[in-house]
Amino acid sequence: MPHALWTVWVLAAAISLSKEGALDQAHSLSCDPTGVCDGRARSLNAIPPGLTAAVKSLDLSDNKITYVGNNDLQRCVGLKALRLGSNGVHTIEEDSFFPLRSLEHLDLSYNRLSNLSPSWFRTLSALKFLNLLGNPYKTLGETSLFSHLPNLRILKVGNSNPFSEIQEKDFSGLTFLEELEIDASNLQRYEPKSLRSIQNITHLILHMRQPVSLLEILGDLLSSVGHLELRDTDLNTFSISEIAVYETNTWINKLTFRNVKITDESFSELVKLLNYISGMLEGQRALAQVLIDWPENYLCDSPSHVRGRRVQDARLSVAECHRAAVVSAACCALFLLLLLTGVLCHHFHGVWYMKMMWAWLQAKRKPKKAPRGDLCYDAFVSYSEQDSYWVENLMVQELEHFNPPFKLCLHKRDFIPGKWIIDNIIDCIEKSHKTIFVLSENFVKSEWCKYELDFSHFRLFDESDDAAILILLEPIERKAIPQRFCKLRKIMNTKTYLEWPADEMQREGFWFNLRAAIKS
């Protein structure tokens, strides 16, 4: 017994919550005394319950409704306008609109309806406006979709993708249709005479990326169309030279282009199109009627900076007229610039200078004096290969075989094999207590010695730092030192350096001074 009471209580609570949710949904609508209910953008996920015959107009667009059931609109027998656009509806039951015999306006645009059913419309004989744009259907169904809509005046169908086919049975039964909008941006196939059954259409709006089957469509409708509107169409390749001109009884008296691309080459074809529309009934006179007061009274619509100007006064830049060519030229120029930059960097060793600057920036963050434990050498020796005999047979013998011995870093002996030579130079200088430069004419001419001078210029040569030891192996002129090493030239003018003596009696003093400089 307690279990049964508990079950009854749970069911009662569920029913109560359901009623409260229904009331919340219903209260989300705002209705005026005439029966116009506004439920736009209320985050509704279903059609509110409790709707009655008093509702004449129901706007539920811009919500989150995904499903329309058979009972959702069962009592709305007086409904004349239903707007469900931009919701995400993917399912509509077969009898969902069955009670809506008075419905005149139905908007199902921009939902997720991938299949359209003629059962939805079988009782909507009073319908005058139907919008099915923006739903992801490929065709308008296997059977005639609109055969039960004899009073339909305005119809909007299609989508930018995947709608790709118009069939002969698609528009049968629409005898009195006045305005037709077709988004056929991805149209691949048009079955001839598909629009021939529409006799009274006066306004045709076509969205077509490419003018595929455009003339066939016009041929089916020209007997009544007074206003043709082309949107989002590329007429750059448009040609009617091989198309036979159909006989027509009337000609279009208004032609509107919106976001249509027309070039100088395709303009002549456009004139042929206008000739075709006019039926060429009176040759050039008919064309003159179509292009009245050309070009004096024709105004530009785009680009925006020439909007409103007369066509004959508008001047566009080369970039606007030939964007593809300008972009191609810019890409070529950028490629050549990058190629030239690469060649110059390779020729002038730009990568070396970038690495040197990076090492210098890192050195700026380090202490002026590196901890003694981080140093591996007493001195790094920078010298020219032509002076290797003096370094290896004299300096090394005097310093490394002295007691206590000094540990020197020589590139031929201590550089790590396989490592980039620039990285070897930077690492070895940073791991050395001192840097000895063996200056000579050969040194100045050596490319790698210049790199070592470059890095030392940034990393070591500070007027308050004695990390560099200069040995003048032979007399050289100051001007032989590259101009960009101005700080090195300044130091040579303001600080002493060791000069290799020609007199052997003075060489012992030279080695003594060198050892003292390294120890300092």
Secondary structure as GFF3:
##gff-version 3
##sequence-region A 1 520
A	DSSP	alpha_helix	2	27	.	.	.	ID=ss1
A	DSSP	beta_strand	30	31	.	.	.	ID=ss2
A	DSSP	beta_strand	36	38	.	.	.	ID=ss3
A	DSSP	beta_strand	57	59	.	.	.	ID=ss4
A	DSSP	beta_strand	67	68	.	.	.	ID=ss5
A	DSSP	beta_strand	81	83	.	.	.	ID=ss6
A	DSSP	beta_strand	91	92	.	.	.	ID=ss7
A	DSSP	beta_strand	105	107	.	.	.	ID=ss8
A	DSSP	three_ten_helix	118	121	.	.	.	ID=ss9
A	DSSP	beta_strand	129	131	.	.	.	ID=ss10
A	DSSP	beta_strand	154	158	.	.	.	ID=ss11
A	DSSP	beta_strand	165	166	.	.	.	ID=ss12
A	DSSP	beta_strand	179	183	.	.	.	ID=ss13
A	DSSP	beta_strand	189	190	.	.	.	ID=ss14
A	DSSP	beta_strand	203	207	.	.	.	ID=ss15
A	DSSP	alpha_helix	214	221	.	.	.	ID=ss16
A	DSSP	beta_strand	227	231	.	.	.	ID=ss17
A	DSSP	beta_strand	254	258	.	.	.	ID=ss18
A	DSSP	alpha_helix	264	278	.	.	.	ID=ss19
A	DSSP	alpha_helix	284	290	.	.	.	ID=ss20
A	DSSP	three_ten_helix	304	306	.	.	.	ID=ss21
A	DSSP	three_ten_helix	311	313	.	.	.	ID=ss22
A	DSSP	alpha_helix	318	321	.	.	.	ID=ss23
A	DSSP	alpha_helix	323	347	.	.	.	ID=ss24
A	DSSP	alpha_helix	350	365	.	.	.	ID=ss25
A	DSSP	three_ten_helix	372	374	.	.	.	ID=ss26
A	DSSP	beta_strand	377	382	.	.	.	ID=ss27
A	DSSP	three_ten_helix	385	387	.	.	.	ID=ss28
A	DSSP	alpha_helix	388	390	.	.	.	ID=ss29
A	DSSP	pi_helix	391	395	.	.	.	ID=ss30
A	DSSP	alpha_helix	396	400	.	.	.	ID=ss31
A	DSSP	beta_strand	408	409	.	.	.	ID=ss32
A	DSSP	alpha_helix	411	414	.	.	.	ID=ss33
A	DSSP	alpha_helix	421	430	.	.	.	ID=ss34
A	DSSP	beta_strand	432	439	.	.	.	ID=ss35
A	DSSP	alpha_helix	441	445	.	.	.	ID=ss36
A	DSSP	alpha_helix	447	459	.	.	.	ID=ss37
A	DSSP	beta_strand	468	472	.	.	.	ID=ss38
A	DSSP	three_ten_helix	478	480	.	.	.	ID=ss39
A	DSSP	alpha_helix	486	494	.	.	.	ID=ss40
A	DSSP	beta_strand	498	499	.	.	.	ID=ss41
A	DSSP	three_ten_helix	504	506	.	.	.	ID=ss42
A	DSSP	alpha_helix	507	519	.	.	.	ID=ss43
###
